[in-house]
Amino acid sequence: MKTIRQRASLAVLSILLALGSVSAATAADVTFQMKNSHPNAVEVELYSQDRDHVWPGNNQVYLLDDGETKEIPLSCDQGEKICYGAWISGDKETYWGTGPDNAETCTDCCYTCQGGSTEEIDLTE
């Protein structure tokens, strides 16, 4: 008959073995390089396509004044697909990428999180 201490040790060992077999997502960083070549200010959000996450989040946006270039660094999961959505400040009908709320599809507005930087993304008229 096993003692309470032996059973507890086996339980802890089982938990540790189970945790060891679960692979956690590996963190990575990517920097989006955004340039606003439009004559008006532009709002930008970045959307994960693999999980429910938005940068900057909390109902905030990255704001780029006309002519401004901004580097937007973010932490993401290695291999995660991230798309940008941008629109003229105060005019959500004029947009780039996935637009406001990640509502549109796009062919060239997504990047894979694997470190480094995107090429310069030029938001033009």
N, C-alpha and C positions, 0 to 999 in steps of 0.2 A: 504494500500500500504506500502511495506517495505522500510525502508530508506536504503541508500547506506551502512551505518555502519552495519545495521542488515544483509544485504546480504553478506557483507564481512565477518562478524562473522560466518555466516552459511557456507560460502565457506571454511574458515579456519577449522572449526569444521569437515566438511566433509573430508578434506584432512587428518586431524589428525586421524580420525576414520579409514580411508583407510590405512594409514601407520601402525596403530596399528594391523591391521589384516594380515599384511605381516610379515612372520617370517624370520628373517635373519639367516644365517648359524652361528652356534656357533663355536667360535675358540677353538682350542685345540693344544696341543704340543705333539710331539712324538720324541723319540731319536732312530735313527737307529745305532746299534752297529755292525760295519763292521770290519772284520779281514782278512787281506791279507796273506794267507798261500802259495801263489804262489811265485816262485822265481823271478818274474818280478813285476814291479810297475803296479798297477791297477787303472783305472779310473772308477768313479761311478757317476751315476745320479739317482735321485729319481723322479718317474713320477706319477702324479695323474691320476687315471683312471676315475674320475668323472668330471674333468674340464681340461681345457688346461693350465696346470701348470707343470713346471719342477724345481727341486732344484738341484744345486744352480742357474741355469738359466743363461741368458746372455752369452750363448756359453762357459760357464765355467764348470768344473768338480771337484769333490772331488778326490784328488790323494792320494792313499795309497801305500807307498813304500813296498817292500817285507818284510814280517814279521810285518808290522805295524797294530795296532788296532786303530780305530778312532771312536769316538762317533759323530754322525751327528744329532744335534738337529734341528728340524724344526717346524714351525707353520703351522697348517693345519685346515681344517674344520672338526668338530666333525663328525665321521662316514665316512669320506672320505677314499677311497681305494687308497693306495699308493704302487707301486711296484718298486723294485730296478732293475737297469740295470748296469752291470759292465763288463769291458773288459780289456784285457792286453793293457797297454799304447802303442800305435803305431801298434796294431794288433786287429782290430775290428772283426776279424773272430773267435777269442777265447773269449767267453763271458759267463756270468752267468745271471740268471734272464731273464729280457726282453731284455737284450743286448743294444747295442747303439740305440738311437732314439726310444726306447720302441717298437721295431719292432717285437719281438718274443713273443710267449705265454709261460707261465710258470705255474706250478702247486703249487709251494710253495715259491713264491718270493714276495707276496703281504701281506700288513698289513692294518688293519683298524685304522684310527686315532682316538684314544680314550684316549690319555694321556699315560704317562709311557714310557717304552723302549721295543724294540724288544729283542728277545734273540740274542746272538751273531751270526752273519751271517758270516760263515767261507768260504772264497773264496779259494778253493784248486784246485790242478791240476786235 
